Amino acid sequence: MSRPACLGAETAMDRARTRLGKPRRVWWVRSERGSAAELALVTVPLMLILFVIVAMGRVASARSEVDAAARDAARAASMARSPGAATRAAQDAAAASLDSDGLACRSFNVSVDLANFTPGGNVVAHVQCTISLSELSLLRLPASSTISSQFTEPVDTYRSTP
């Protein structure tokens, strides 16, 4: 089947036809037979990338929440009147901060450095939290990750201590 000369030159598809009018298989006509296999090959790496992004997001979020807990613990300790009260206030503030953020720690530790607990001095709070990553076992990550943070808060210069 060829076009009349008045309609223009033959197209590549017209040249590919046989005398019976059936199209011949040409290199630029693509078969749809391998689509499912190609989709399966692309899906697996995309899912792994998605899981890695989720794991990184969970660790980054937990790090931010532990930083906030250390800040709150140092602030609470700096406002306390005695070293014992400072330690208790820091532990309570860190626990309350992590609870309000919804972070569940497997193990949780708060230590307060009160070596310079005098007016005009500094209080340093160290918060350590171990989070679980076992829900992301497909990635073969460790079952848990320990995140720690510290924050320094100045003690008010003009306050009195007993």
URUR-V268984 format. One record per helix or strand of 2 or more residues. SS is the DSSP state (a for helix, b for strand). FROM is the first residue (numbers start at 1). TO is the last residue. If there is no record, write none. Layout:
BEGIN
ss=(SS,SS)
from=(FROM,FROM)
to=(TO,TO)
END
This chain:
BEGIN
ss=(a,a,a,a,b,b,a,b)
from=(5,12,35,83,107,122,134,144)
to=(7,16,79,101,116,132,139,154)
END
